[in-house]
């Protein structure tokens, strides 16, 4: 599935570099029905090294009353953006040496 840079969340570091150079494997989330993709970000807006839900749209999450615990809705999948493409976790695992 193709990567849509306009659907990526506003991680400022990423947006400033997307057209210059794109390398690496970036943790991301994708809404399965819309295809919208968001990169995983830290609280300060920089790219996260792990999957974090802090900056995902609230409608993508199921949270308790005080928002102290949240989990992804079934319509959202974890994965990675690799060279401009979103790969789910299963497909991304195929990229790693066995």
Secondary structure, DSSP 8 states (H G I E B T S, - for coil): -B--GGGS---HHHHHHTTT---SEEEEEEETTT--EEE-B-TTSSB-SS---TTS-GGGEEE-TTSSSEEE-TTEEEEEEETTEEEEHHHHHTTS--
